[in-house]
Amino acid sequence: MFKNKSYIGISFIILVFGIYVIPKIIDRFQNNEIVKGDRLDKISNSNSNNESLVKIGPAPKFELVNQDNIKVTNETYKGKVYVLEFFFSTCPTICPKMNQSMLQIEKTFFGNPNFGIVSITIDPEHDTAKVLKEHRELLGVKSSNWNFLTGDKTYIFDLSNKGFNLYAGENNKAKGGFEHSGLFALIDKNGDIRCRRDKYGNPILYYDGLEKTGVRDIQQDIAILLKE
């Protein structure tokens, strides 16, 4: 007797559930609202904020000469998104990898007049304009917006270490006689250094030019800045 009443009660609850709840679930599916809710909305908003590029501040001003002995400054790149690196042509260690990474970036955005690349030598005593032009041709650079720059050594070291905070220095014990960062700086159309955030929400500042992930990330962010 009691068992029959229990079955009847359970059946009644199931019937009510079917009448009132199931149609609402179906309606949410049809309106693509099944994944919406406070928790999921918060996650979505959080990801969106992390994807926005951080503005670090104005890139340091510079004035150097390129491979054609033509003066190039930060104003040359005004209105353009560009990537900047410090290197030297006889570098036997990380520069060849950096060169290949930069060539990949050039290829991705080749033909876009609003994109450019700046490569500044930290060995200007050897890397004259003539040497840089030969180096540029050896690499097979095609973009007219990719300049290889040289100038006064002290000026360049100050620009690297104090301006961009990208380490560069002489070291007789290092292969090639110099040490430097393998990082790339990303500058937007307004001349501001920009970057993405890491998984903890902190600005990465610069992009790793030696790793595939760093090259992938900077290409994604260049595309974002070109649309701004």
N, C-alpha and C positions, 0 to 999 in steps of 0.2 A: 504494500500500500504506500509506504513512505518512499520506496524506490520509484514508483510510478509518478508520484508528485514531484520528485527531484528531476526526473526526465522531462516532465511537462514544464517545470520552471526553467531548465536549461534550454529547452526548445524555444520557449518564449523569449529568452534573452537573445538567442541567436537570430530569431525572427526580427526583433527590434533592431539589432545591429545591422542586419541586412537591409532593412527599410531606410534607416537614417544615415548610416555611416558609409556603406559601399557606394551609393550614388555620389557622395561628396568626393570620395577618392577617385572615382572615374572622372568626375568633372575636373579635378586638379590635373589629372593626366592629360586630358584633352586641352587644357589651357596652359600646359607646360609649367605648372606651378608645383609639381611634386617635389622639386629640389629646393624650393624656396622656403625660407624660415629664418628666424633670428640668428641661429648658430651659423648656418651656411652663408647668410648674407654677410656676417662679420668676417668670415674667412675670405670671402670674395673681395670685400673691401680692403682687407689687409694685404692680399696679394696685389691688388691694383696699386696701392700706395708704394709697395716695395718695387714695383716695376717702373715707377716714375724716376727719371734721372735726376740726380742731385747736382745742384749748382755749387761748386766749390768756391768759385770766385774768379776774378779776372786773371787771365793768363799773363805772365810777365811780358813786357814789351821787349822786342829784340830788333836789331838792325845789323845784318850781315850781308855777305855777298854770295851769290850762287855759282854754280858750275860755269856760267857764262860771264862771270865777273859783273853781274848786274845786282844792284842793291835790292835786297828783299827784307821787308819788315813785317811785323804782325798786321800792319794796315794792308799789306798785299793780300792777306787772307780775310779781310773784312767782308762779311756777308757769305763766307764759306764755312763749311764744317771741315776741320782738318785734324789729322793725327800727327803728333810730333814725337821724335825720338832723338837720342844722343848715341853716336856710334863712332867708329873710325874704320877707314877702308882696309887697313892691314890687320884688322882684328882676326885672330885665328880661333877664337872660342865661340862666343855667343852671337856675334854679328851675322855670320852666315845664316843662322836660323832666323834672326830678326829680319834679315833681308828677304828671306822666303816668305815670312809672315806678311811683311809689308807688300810684297809683290802680289800676294793673294788678295789683300785688301784693295790694292790698285785695280786688279782685274775685276773684282766685284763691282766697283763703282766707276769703272773706266767710261769716259764720255760724259760724266755728270759734271757740268761746269761749276757746280756749287760744292764740290769736294776737292780736297787737296791733301798733300803729305809734305812734311818738313823733316829732313834728316840733317842734323847738325853734328859735324865732326868734333871730337874732343882732342884730335891730333892735328891742329891746323898747320903746324910747322911742316908736316909731310903732306897733308891733304889740302893742297892748293886748289884753286878753281880748276886748273887743268887736270889735276889728278882726280878730282871729283867728277869731272865730265867723263873721263875715261872709265871710272868706276860705274857711273850711271849707265853708260853704254854697255859695259860688260854685264851688268845685271839685266839689261834688256828693258829698261824703264821706257814706257810709252807716253805717260801722262805729262802734259805741259804744266800741270799744277803740282808736280812733285819736284821740289827744289832741294838740292844738296848744298848746305851752307857752311862757310868757313869764315874765319876772322881772327881776332886777337884771342890768344889762349886764356888769359886771365878773365877776359870778358865772358868767354864761353863757359868756363868753369863756374863763374859766379852765377851765370844764367841757369846752369844745370843744378848746382848745389843749393844756392840761396833763392833763386827764382822759382824753379819748378820743384825743388827738393827731390830731385832725381840724382842719385850719387854718381859722380864721375871723378876720377883722380888718377895720378901717375903712380905706378908701382913697378920698380925695376924687376921685382921677383915674379910679377904676373906675366903670363904669356902675351907678347905684343907690347908690354910696357905700360898698359893702362888697365884700369878697372872701371866698370860702369854698370848701370842698371839695365836690365832687359825689358823695362816697362815702357808702355806707350801712353802718352797723354792725349786725351780727346777734348778738342776745343770746339765750341758751337759757333754759330753765325755771328753772335754778339761778342765773341772773344772771351767767353767764360769757359773755364775748365769744367767739364761735366763727367759724371760717372754713375754707375748703377750701385745698388746696395748688395751686400753679401746676405747670406741666409739668416743672419742675426739682425739685419736691418741697418748695418753700419756701412757708410760709404767706402768703396774699395779704393778710391782716389785715382789709381792708374790700372791699366790693363796689362796682363802678362803677355809679352810678345813672343815668348818661348813655348807657350803651351797652346794646344789646339782650342781648349775651352776659352782661353783669354782672347784668342783671335776671333773665335765664333761670337763671343759676347760683344766685342767692340764693333764688329760688323753689324750686329743686330741694333746696337745703340746709335751707330752712324746713321742707319736707315731711319730711326726715330727722329734724330735731330734734323735730318734733311727735310722732313715733313713739317717741322715747326715753322 
